[in-house]
Amino acid sequence: MRWTSTVLLVCSALASATPLIWDGRAPFSLNGDDLNNSLGPYLTGVKGQTENATHYDTLHGHAIAPTPLWNKLLLFPREQVVSVSIDNTSVFVPGGGPPQFGFRRTELIAAKDGDHNDLNPLMETGTTVFHFSIKKDESRPLNFNHEYQIVFIEPNDGTHVFGIQLGSPFTNPTGPLPAKNAHSFKVLDHALNVLFTAPFTSDDWHNFAIQVDWTQRTLAVFYSKDAQLLKPVTKVVPNLSATPGAAGQGDFHFGVLKLPLVNPDDTPANQGDVVHFGLQEGTTEALLYSGVFVEQVTHGVSIGNGLTRPIIS
């Protein structure tokens, strides 16, 4: 028994090899009450206002295996998969604003027992790396005629420091659907330039790490599938349209944000207001997440199986 405990501790240390700023890999001790009350690593307030968080967010225990990238060396997984879903009740009402009837959205926000404001400056100073792994929920598929924004950092101005997009980008008027590369991940910079694409294949965990230099305002991307070690897939690219300093910091979101299609019955002004107007369907859609954490780069970038490599420079 003592030997087993020692092995588990050693393997747990190997799962990520650099100092963690925030660990969003859902522990098996996390439960539905924690989600409903924003206890633990997530703030769960971005959801439909008529239901609890557990209507949209599900902790899967041992029923679904997480990404093997951070769990391969463990005798047992160190985390449980969390799914994030939307349905026709997923209309978010921001504080002080009208309901966002154009969107369907559910997101988890990096926090420590509900506190995200104190966490953000820790995650968003110097150079930090944002890790996350995504898999299809085959029982609740996306509608790739729509645009989905699924991972992003959002400052107060509503822009995204970087973003991960799926589906057909919103256009007005609506173009041919589904758009080319609708079934591929698109990694976007602040100015919405596409930095990297990868097909969203079934049955695979898709592992990403986004390197953000908050001082120089640059980005770089790592990617792999399943247990393959993360590899650089871009060079360092400028992200100079992002706001410098504290004003450019924001919440780290992951989930499902679905944009509408243009409603031809709306006024021309309202047709471009994707937040409040447009066409949506009432189906339930979801994505699976694991391997979500943010690290410093003191000892390099974690690439899996306890290994690191230098930052992309």
URQUI-V735922 format. One line per field, one symbol per residue. phi: phi as a letter, one per 20 degrees, with the letter a starting at -180 (. if undefined). psi: psi as a letter, one per 40 degrees, with the letter a starting at -180 (. if undefined). Layout:
phi = ???
psi = ???
This chain:
phi = .ffffffffffffffbdcfeebddffffffcfffffdlenecedeeafeecfgffddceelefcffgfgdcfeefcgebdfddcccbfeededffmcfgeffecbbbedgbclnedfffgfffccmdccddaccbfefecffdffdecddbaddffenecgbbddcneggccffefcffgmgecfcedefemfeeacbfeffmdeddcbdedefeelccbcdbaclefffcfccefcfcfffffmffeeafedbrcddeeefefeffgfffeeffdcpdcdefecbcdcbmeaccfdgdodfcolmecbfffc
psi = dddddddddddddedheihhdhhehhieehidddddefiaeihfegiieeiideddhhhebedhhihedeedeidiieiiihihiiaeeghhhiheiiigedihhhihhhihfehdddddddefibhihhiihiiigdegiiheeihhhdhihhieeeihdiihiiahhhihihahiiihedfihhhiadeeihdiihhgiieihhhihhhhhddegiiihiiihbehihiheiihiifeeihiaddeiaihiibhhhiiihheeiiddddegedeiihiieihiiihiifhihiifdfahheifeiiiiih.
